[in-house]
Amino acid sequence: MKKLLAIAVAAALVAPAAAMADTTLYGKLHASVGAVKTTNAGGVANANTSVNAVESHSSRFGIKGATALDNGMEATYGLEYGIDLDGEGSAGTGVSSRNTFVGLKGNFGEVRVGKHDTPAKLATAGLDNFADTYAAMENIIATDGHRVNNAVAYINKFGPVGFAAAHSTNPVGAEPGSNANTAMINYSNGPWYAALGNTSIQNVGKTTNVGLGWKAEAGHNVGLVYEVAKGATTSTAGTETVGIPGGGAKDKNVYLAGGYKMGNVTLKAGYGESKRSGAALGSNGKEKQTTVGVDYSLGKKTALYLLHNDDKNTNKTETSANATRVKATAVGLVTEF
């Protein structure tokens, strides 16, 4: 009887695992310790600050997978949530939704419904050597910060060519009732990668981003992203939404970064620049970001890094006539599972 009970218990434990065979639990935990110094020009009272900061950078966990259907297709799904390791999450919970979707996949490609990064963002996101840090490409490239609610997306791949398009009825950060259409096409062949993305958000504006990357087998890499972001003439003058300037202004943004790998060590550098024109309230100007860093691999999915980032914004925020400079020096630890 005891033997039969042991077999029954073992079967009960194995059955859920078998049912979840196509489901993957994954995550990325990323925190840093460092110093952040902010300097405002123009005589702004009490505006200069220097703080020692413990920061969580886009830490996340999620599940993803697919379930085979009777007709040969698959039901796909993903539930991903951000978590603040430093305990500073919204409403004290420290948890926020990221990409959450359900979809169908077959010979026709894949359709996803839910909340998702835009195809245009995915086109060039892989060219960010300092992703999820103080020096993220998102500081310069508006598209890199785009994730939309209420999205219907189509994804397919034709040999080395990938294609994706999405429609959203409520883009994150945009006015309620706005619609967004976004698409991308990319090409990957050996060490080379190229991509083109386009986004149009009703009453907000448009972005077009182009990326080119190269990565050697040894791990050396370089990536270049160029973007034009133009605000709709109907958008509020002097207001920036999801990184797109308001009032018909135009940003021309460029980001260049690369890395050189030597064993467990990777030396990295990046430079980004954004130039605004046609803005109201005399707020045309530039933003420049310069970054140097070094990564040290502690294992296949864990790394320690040191970086220094200098971001100088000269009258480009459309909210102040003062230049702002933010310098961040940080040591970070990233581990994935």
C-alpha positions in Angstrom: 0.0 0.0 0.0 2.8 2.4 0.9 4.5 1.6 -2.4 1.3 2.4 -4.4 0.9 5.6 -2.4 4.5 6.7 -3.2 3.9 6.0 -6.9 0.6 8.0 -6.8 2.4 11.0 -5.2 5.3 10.8 -7.7 2.8 10.8 -10.6 0.9 13.8 -9.1 4.2 15.7 -9.0 5.3 14.8 -12.5 1.9 15.5 -14.2 2.0 19.3 -13.7 5.6 19.4 -15.0 4.5 17.5 -18.1 1.6 19.8 -18.7 3.9 22.8 -18.5 6.6 21.3 -20.7 6.1 24.1 -23.3 6.1 26.8 -20.7 9.2 28.7 -19.7 9.8 30.6 -16.5 12.3 33.4 -17.0 13.6 36.6 -15.5 16.2 39.3 -15.2 17.3 40.9 -11.9 19.4 44.0 -12.3 20.4 46.5 -9.5 23.2 49.1 -9.2 24.9 51.2 -6.6 26.3 54.6 -7.6 26.4 58.3 -7.5 24.1 60.6 -9.6 24.9 64.3 -9.9 22.4 66.7 -11.5 23.4 70.2 -12.5 21.0 72.9 -13.7 22.2 76.1 -15.4 20.4 79.4 -15.4 20.5 80.1 -11.7 17.7 77.8 -10.7 17.5 77.8 -6.9 18.2 74.5 -5.1 18.3 72.7 -8.4 21.7 71.0 -8.1 21.8 67.7 -6.4 24.2 64.9 -5.8 23.0 61.6 -4.4 24.2 58.1 -3.7 21.6 55.8 -5.3 20.6 52.2 -5.1 18.6 51.5 -8.2 16.6 48.7 -9.8 16.8 48.7 -13.6 13.9 47.1 -15.4 14.1 43.9 -13.3 11.5 41.5 -14.5 10.0 38.0 -14.3 7.6 36.2 -16.6 6.3 33.0 -18.2 6.0 32.3 -21.9 5.2 29.4 -24.1 2.9 27.6 -26.6 0.2 25.0 -26.5 -0.3 22.7 -29.5 -3.8 22.8 -31.0 -5.7 20.1 -32.9 -5.6 22.0 -36.2 -1.8 22.1 -36.3 -1.6 25.7 -35.0 -0.3 26.8 -31.6 -1.7 29.0 -28.9 1.1 31.3 -27.7 1.2 33.4 -24.5 3.4 35.6 -22.4 3.0 37.3 -19.0 5.9 39.6 -18.1 6.0 41.9 -15.1 8.5 44.4 -13.9 9.6 44.3 -10.3 11.5 47.0 -8.3 14.2 45.3 -6.3 14.8 48.5 -4.3 11.2 48.5 -3.0 10.2 51.8 -4.7 7.4 50.5 -6.9 4.1 52.3 -7.7 1.5 52.1 -4.9 4.0 50.2 -2.8 3.6 47.0 -4.8 6.8 47.1 -6.8 5.1 45.2 -9.6 4.1 46.6 -13.0 2.9 44.9 -16.2 5.2 44.7 -19.3 4.5 42.5 -22.3 1.4 40.5 -21.6 -0.4 38.8 -24.5 -2.1 35.8 -26.0 -1.9 34.7 -29.6 -2.1 32.1 -32.4 0.8 30.8 -34.5 0.7 28.8 -37.7 2.0 28.8 -41.2 0.5 32.2 -41.7 2.8 33.7 -39.0 1.8 34.8 -35.5 -0.9 37.1 -34.2 -0.7 38.5 -30.7 -3.3 40.5 -28.7 -2.5 42.4 -25.5 0.2 44.8 -24.3 3.4 44.7 -26.2 6.6 46.5 -27.3 6.0 48.1 -30.6 7.5 46.4 -33.7 9.5 49.6 -34.4 11.1 49.4 -30.9 12.0 45.7 -31.5 13.6 46.6 -34.8 16.5 48.4 -33.1 16.3 47.4 -29.4 19.1 44.8 -29.8 21.6 47.5 -30.8 21.6 49.1 -27.3 24.9 48.1 -25.6 23.8 49.8 -22.4 20.1 48.6 -22.2 18.3 49.1 -18.9 21.0 51.2 -17.3 21.5 55.0 -16.7 22.9 55.1 -20.2 20.1 53.3 -22.0 19.5 54.2 -25.7 16.0 55.2 -24.7 17.4 58.5 -23.4 18.1 59.5 -27.0 16.0 57.3 -29.3 12.3 57.9 -28.7 11.1 54.6 -30.3 13.1 52.6 -27.7 10.6 53.6 -25.0 7.4 52.6 -26.9 5.2 49.9 -25.5 1.4 50.0 -26.3 -1.8 48.8 -24.6 -4.7 47.3 -26.5 -2.5 46.0 -29.3 -3.1 43.6 -32.1 0.2 42.5 -33.6 1.2 40.3 -36.6 4.7 38.7 -36.8 6.3 36.6 -39.5 9.7 35.7 -40.8 10.7 34.8 -44.4 14.2 33.4 -44.3 16.6 36.1 -43.2 13.8 38.8 -43.4 11.5 39.5 -40.5 8.3 41.6 -40.5 5.9 42.8 -37.9 3.1 45.3 -37.7 0.7 46.4 -34.9 -2.3 48.5 -34.2 -3.1 50.0 -30.8 -6.2 51.8 -29.6 -4.6 53.2 -26.5 -0.8 53.8 -26.7 0.9 54.1 -23.3 1.5 57.8 -22.5 -0.7 59.1 -25.3 -4.0 60.8 -25.1 -7.0 58.5 -24.4 -8.7 57.5 -27.6 -5.5 57.9 -29.7 -4.6 55.2 -32.2 -1.2 54.0 -33.1 0.1 52.1 -36.1 3.6 50.7 -36.1 5.6 48.4 -38.3 9.2 47.1 -38.9 11.2 45.0 -41.3 14.6 43.6 -40.5 17.3 41.5 -42.2 19.9 39.3 -40.5 22.7 37.5 -42.3 25.8 36.2 -40.4 27.3 39.0 -38.4 25.2 41.7 -40.1 21.9 43.1 -39.1 19.7 45.9 -40.5 16.2 47.2 -39.7 13.7 49.8 -40.5 10.8 50.9 -38.2 8.0 53.4 -38.4 5.4 54.6 -35.8 2.4 56.9 -36.2 0.5 58.0 -33.1 -2.7 60.0 -33.6 -2.5 63.5 -32.2 1.1 62.9 -31.0 3.4 62.4 -34.0 5.5 60.1 -36.0 8.9 58.4 -35.7 11.1 56.6 -38.3 14.1 54.6 -37.0 16.8 52.8 -39.0 19.4 50.5 -37.4 22.6 48.8 -38.6 24.6 46.3 -36.5 27.6 44.0 -36.7 28.6 41.3 -34.3 31.7 39.0 -34.6 31.8 35.4 -33.3 34.3 36.6 -30.7 31.7 39.0 -29.3 33.0 42.3 -30.6 30.0 44.4 -31.8 29.0 47.8 -33.0 25.5 49.3 -33.6 24.2 52.5 -35.1 20.6 53.8 -34.9 19.2 56.9 -36.6 15.8 58.3 -35.9 13.5 61.2 -36.9 10.7 62.0 -34.5 8.2 64.7 -35.5 5.4 66.0 -33.4 1.9 66.4 -35.0 0.9 70.0 -35.6 -2.2 69.3 -33.6 -0.2 68.2 -30.6 0.2 70.6 -27.7 3.0 73.1 -28.3 5.8 72.8 -25.6 4.7 69.3 -24.6 6.7 66.1 -25.2 4.8 62.8 -25.3 6.4 59.3 -25.3 9.7 61.0 -26.4 8.1 62.8 -29.4 8.2 66.6 -29.4 4.9 68.6 -29.5 3.7 71.4 -31.8 5.1 70.1 -35.0 8.8 70.2 -33.8 11.3 67.7 -35.1 14.0 65.7 -33.4 16.9 64.1 -35.3 18.4 61.4 -33.1 21.5 59.3 -33.5 23.0 56.6 -31.3 26.3 54.8 -31.8 27.7 52.1 -29.4 30.2 49.2 -29.5 32.0 46.7 -27.4 35.3 44.8 -27.6 35.5 41.5 -25.8 38.6 40.0 -24.2 37.8 36.8 -22.4 35.4 37.6 -19.6 35.9 41.3 -20.0 34.0 43.5 -22.5 35.0 47.2 -22.9 32.1 49.4 -24.1 31.5 52.9 -25.3 28.5 54.8 -26.6 27.5 58.2 -27.9 24.1 59.7 -28.6 22.9 63.0 -29.8 19.4 64.5 -30.3 18.9 67.8 -32.1 15.5 69.6 -32.0 14.2 72.2 -34.5 10.9 73.9 -35.2 9.9 73.9 -31.5 7.8 76.6 -29.8 8.8 78.7 -26.8 12.4 79.0 -28.1 13.1 75.4 -26.9 15.2 74.2 -29.8 18.5 72.7 -28.7 20.6 69.5 -28.3 21.0 66.6 -25.9 24.3 64.7 -25.9 25.0 61.4 -24.0 28.5 60.0 -23.7 29.1 56.6 -22.0 32.1 54.4 -21.1 31.8 51.1 -19.3 33.3 47.7 -18.7 31.4 44.3 -18.2 32.9 41.3 -16.4 31.2 38.0 -16.9 30.8 35.9 -13.8 29.0 33.1 -15.6 26.8 32.4 -18.6 23.9 34.5 -17.3 25.5 36.8 -14.7 27.7 39.9 -15.1 29.1 42.7 -13.1 29.6 46.1 -14.7 31.0 49.6 -14.1 29.8 52.6 -16.2 30.0 56.3 -16.3 27.3 58.3 -18.2 27.2 62.0 -18.9 23.9 63.3 -20.3 23.8 67.0 -21.2 20.5 68.5 -22.3 20.7 72.1 -23.7 17.3 73.6 -23.8 15.6 70.6 -25.5 13.0 69.5 -22.9 10.4 72.1 -23.9 9.6 72.6 -20.2 12.5 74.9 -19.1 14.9 77.4 -20.5 17.8 75.9 -18.5 20.4 73.4 -19.5 20.5 70.2 -17.4 23.4 67.9 -17.0 23.2 64.5 -15.3 26.3 62.4 -14.5 25.9 58.9 -13.2 28.7 56.5 -12.1 27.5 53.1 -11.1 28.5 49.5 -10.3 25.8 47.0 -11.3 25.0 43.3 -11.1 22.8 41.6 -13.7 21.6 38.0 -13.5 19.1 36.1 -15.6 17.2 32.8 -15.2 
